[in-house]
Amino acid sequence: MRESRWAIQAPRADQGHPMLHRGGCSLGTQRGAGELLDRDGVASATERYPDLEMCDVCAPWGSLGISKPRPRPAATDIDDP
């Protein structure tokens, strides 16, 4: 049942993004992902969190029937001394 659901993990840093996991993903449960969502819940979450990332370990895009998202560009906001 958990594998047919998904969960969102809160950002781990101030500038971080929430992450979507499959319901049974050990990374999501270890890192405090929230309640289990159905497909409608995931659709609502993507509207609420446009920067929602997807776990590379459990690959929730496969169970959602969507293409793998493109990788995000690396942060380049580092100030030079």
C-alpha positions as CSV (number, residue, x, y, z in Angstrom):
1,M,0.0,0.0,0.0
2,R,2.8,2.4,0.9
3,E,4.4,2.0,-2.6
4,S,1.2,3.3,-4.3
5,R,1.4,6.5,-2.2
6,W,3.9,9.3,-2.0
7,A,5.2,11.6,0.8
8,I,6.9,15.0,0.9
9,Q,9.9,15.7,3.0
10,A,10.3,19.2,4.2
11,P,13.4,21.2,3.0
12,R,16.5,20.3,5.0
13,A,18.1,23.8,4.7
14,D,16.8,27.4,4.7
15,Q,17.3,27.6,0.9
16,G,16.3,24.0,0.2
17,H,13.4,22.6,-1.6
18,P,10.8,19.9,-0.4
19,M,11.4,16.5,-1.8
20,L,8.9,13.9,-3.1
21,H,9.4,10.2,-2.1
22,R,7.5,7.0,-2.7
23,G,5.7,6.0,0.4
24,G,8.0,3.2,1.2
25,C,11.3,5.0,0.6
26,S,13.7,4.5,3.5
27,L,15.2,8.0,2.9
28,G,11.8,9.6,3.2
29,T,10.9,7.8,6.4
30,Q,14.4,8.5,7.9
31,R,14.2,12.2,7.2
32,G,10.7,12.8,8.4
33,A,8.6,12.8,5.2
34,G,5.0,13.8,6.0
35,E,1.7,12.0,5.6
36,L,1.1,9.7,2.6
37,L,-0.5,11.3,-0.4
38,D,-2.5,9.9,-3.3
39,R,-2.1,11.1,-6.9
40,D,-4.4,14.1,-6.3
41,G,-2.4,15.0,-3.3
42,V,0.8,14.9,-5.3
43,A,-0.8,17.1,-8.0
44,S,-1.8,19.6,-5.4
45,A,1.7,19.5,-3.9
46,T,3.3,20.3,-7.2
47,E,1.1,23.4,-7.5
48,R,1.9,24.4,-3.9
49,Y,5.6,23.7,-4.2
50,P,6.7,24.5,-7.8
51,D,10.4,23.8,-6.8
52,L,9.5,20.3,-5.5
53,E,12.4,17.9,-6.1
54,M,12.1,14.1,-6.5
55,C,14.2,11.5,-4.8
56,D,16.8,9.9,-7.0
57,V,16.8,6.8,-4.9
58,C,13.1,5.8,-5.0
59,A,12.3,7.5,-8.3
60,P,8.7,8.6,-7.6
61,W,8.3,9.8,-11.2
62,G,8.2,6.1,-12.4
63,S,5.2,5.3,-10.1
64,L,3.5,8.5,-11.2
65,G,3.9,7.7,-14.9
66,I,5.9,10.9,-15.7
67,S,9.3,11.5,-17.2
68,K,12.3,11.9,-14.9
69,P,12.7,15.6,-14.1
70,R,15.8,17.4,-15.4
71,P,18.5,18.0,-12.8
72,R,18.6,21.3,-11.2
73,P,21.5,23.6,-11.9
74,A,24.1,23.9,-9.2
75,A,24.0,26.9,-7.0
76,T,26.4,29.6,-8.1
77,D,25.6,32.3,-5.5
78,I,28.9,32.0,-3.7
79,D,30.5,35.3,-2.9
80,D,34.1,35.7,-3.7
81,P,36.3,37.3,-0.9
